[in-house]
Amino acid sequence: MSAVHAKVPVLLHDRSAAQIKSGLSLMDKLLAKDVSKGKITQEAAKEARDRVTVVDSTKSFRDADMVVEVSAPPYTVAQLL
């Protein structure tokens, strides 16, 4: 979200379509919350969301200035106990 608010274009990739959908849904929720609190306008939220592009391949990151990789284990805390 920081990159989006900083007006930096963001490329989003995940092997899981469900994870992409979940991430975009969370982003929409957070932007809507900022709009409702008056932190940003609806137009600014739309512009921020429009800067996010979902890509099919990591090859799209070839010309990126910075790449952030996030990895989560495929199990819950309860499974670890």
C-alpha positions in Angstrom: 0.0 0.0 0.0 2.9 2.4 0.7 4.0 2.2 -3.0 0.5 2.8 -4.2 0.2 5.9 -2.0 3.6 7.1 -3.1 2.2 7.1 -6.7 4.6 4.3 -7.8 3.4 1.8 -10.3 3.1 -1.7 -8.8 3.2 -5.0 -10.5 1.6 -7.9 -8.6 2.2 -11.6 -9.3 1.2 -14.8 -7.5 0.9 -18.3 -8.7 -2.5 -18.4 -7.0 -5.4 -16.5 -8.6 -7.1 -16.8 -5.2 -4.2 -15.0 -3.5 -4.3 -12.2 -6.1 -8.0 -11.8 -5.6 -7.6 -11.7 -1.9 -4.8 -9.2 -2.0 -6.7 -6.8 -4.4 -9.8 -7.2 -2.2 -7.8 -6.1 0.9 -6.3 -3.2 -1.0 -9.8 -2.1 -2.1 -10.9 -2.3 1.5 -8.0 -0.3 2.8 -8.4 2.4 0.2 -12.2 2.6 0.9 -11.4 3.0 4.6 -9.0 5.9 3.8 -11.7 7.5 1.7 -14.3 7.1 4.5 -12.0 8.7 7.0 -11.3 11.6 4.7 -7.6 10.7 4.3 -7.8 10.5 0.5 -10.5 11.3 -2.1 -12.4 8.7 -4.0 -10.5 9.9 -7.1 -7.1 9.4 -5.4 -8.2 5.9 -4.3 -9.1 5.1 -7.9 -5.8 6.4 -9.2 -3.9 4.4 -6.6 -5.8 1.2 -7.5 -5.2 1.9 -11.2 -1.5 1.9 -10.6 -1.6 -1.8 -9.6 -1.2 -4.2 -12.5 -1.5 -7.9 -12.2 1.1 -9.8 -14.3 1.2 -13.4 -15.3 4.9 -13.9 -15.1 7.9 -12.8 -13.1 9.6 -11.9 -16.3 7.5 -8.7 -16.1 9.8 -7.6 -13.2 12.8 -7.6 -15.5 12.8 -3.8 -15.8 11.6 -3.0 -12.2 13.7 -0.8 -10.0 12.8 -2.8 -6.9 11.2 -6.2 -6.3 9.7 -7.2 -3.0 9.1 -10.9 -2.5 6.6 -12.1 0.1 6.3 -15.7 1.0 4.0 -17.3 3.5 4.1 -20.9 4.7 1.3 -23.1 3.4 0.2 -24.0 7.0 -1.5 -22.4 9.9 -0.1 -21.7 13.4 -2.4 -24.5 14.7 -0.7 -27.0 12.4 2.7 -26.0 13.8 1.6 -26.8 17.3 
